[in-house]
Amino acid sequence: MTRRVLSFILIDLISSFMSLLISFIVIEKTFPNIKDLLFYSGYCVLFLFIFRMYIFVSRHLRVRAFFYSALSSIFASISYYFYPKTSIRVLFTSALMFFCILLFTRIMPFLIRRNNKKKRLKNILIYGAGEAGIMIAKEIIKDRSTNTEVIGFVDDDERLWGNYIEGLRVYGGREIIENTYIRYDIDEVLVALPSAHAKEIEEIRAFLKEKSVKARNLPAESELVDGSVSYKEAREFSIDDVLRKEPHPRDLVALGALIGGKKVLITGAGGSIGSELSRQVLLFNPKRLLVAGHGENSIYLLKNELKSYENFDSLLMDIQDYEKVEKVIEEFKPDIIFHAAAHKHVPLMEENPDEGVKNNIFGSFNVFEIAGKNRVSRLIFISTDKAVNPKSVMGATKRVAEKMMIAFSEKFPDTIYASVRFGNVIGSRGSVFPLFKKQIKEGGPLTLTHPEVERFFMSIPEAVQLTMEAACLGKGGEVFILDMGEPVKILDIAEKMIRLSGMEPGKDINIKITGLRDGEKLTEELFYGKEVRINTRNKKIFIAKHTKVPIEFIETVEKEFVGINMLSDDDIRKRLRSLVEE
């Protein structure tokens, strides 16, 4: 029973009590027995229950509220008629007064809000009467600042049809949406199915579009970091929704033990993965979180976003600066380091291979070595699927860093080193998603390098969740692989994004093929051929069992790139190829 229902019950008890009391005083000129008044109040509330007045939301069911309020008042008065010394005039007057109060408490708030021309209420229908839909309905009912009225639910589960949840009716399945939309003057359908898979969401989106129904959608469960949903998170249907994956439960106990009360350092915190790591780590109450990044604007924005956390600090740091990295780690004394700093843009690294080596290899070397020297308990390195059989400079530098991580695990056994390898994340800076959005906004064309190019995709929150869970599993030297599902053709993504914008590919917006870029592969891989896939207790995380990398590999890398500024781009590529050969 909700607080709102209890409030109505209390109001009804008081109003029925006062109705009979006033009727007796005015008509009979006597003061009735308090016990009789309490009996009468109880009868009134009983009949309100019988006529389901505490289930109906009267602001939507105005005629029904009027009818059942009258019946409740009449039956309560008739039942009280059998008590001695009670005249019909008293009962009639008390029933009329109680009826008027009922109408006032149920109908008037609605009419006042409706007549407020400055704030016209938006009527919404919630698609999904499950836990998420109920949470949204409760939020809107409680928070009047949303300026929104929930008319009811629709749900594909036939067992719910005709039932009332939180006083709101489940009208039926999706087939009744069109009629309900018109009948109740619905402004918007809110799809509250965060655990639904991509195919179901795409079917619902297409159905609503066919019926010309305006709709918004809640993010996937994997994007709801703390597990709670809010009406404020509702958004237009996006590519994230049609690429979402099956949700999986988080090991909250293990994550709490890993992070709770610990000092955590995140490098590359201004990037897509690093910033999301920062948000999620704070949810598990670390003793201190220090975020570090080279880009001043991204760190400034992250600092402003998270400044309300008292256990949060930020600083500017270039991982290529050995002395600065050493100073930070020695002074902060982190228990865990998430090393997410990297140059990741494939075309830029093809044009500037020396910078790729300096940052992704030398910078990682600095973090790996200083962490080991200072006996940091755990270091997690963020890798990429482009490190598998790399064709690009960026992929090769990440593979060299992976191998260095394995070697450092042998060199410093007191520190648990582990790498997490995954594919593209949806919406990261420099990915195809913001590019396609921009091109659609400009009217096209959407540029695509090859019609057969395909990539693995995962949402940023999900990738970070699994990275943190992989950190719990590390024992030393592992390369963890995240389950990315099946690869998706970029051409399919381009076409879906055009349709999500309400247009048709080839008709409203064209797609232009530009040809593969240097370092680009048609498809990416998650495992080397020689690597053995090993399951973990988390079905979304695997271990790539690899050959041992000797400690001497670290020295070999250093020697290869001595005087890197004097090396030609081709020479750098040649030396990278020699280091990644399996």
Summary of the structure (lengths in Angstrom):
residues: 582
radius of gyration: 31.8
end to end distance: 64.6
largest distance: 110.4
contacts: 1949
relative contact order: 0.07
helix: 50%
strand: 15%
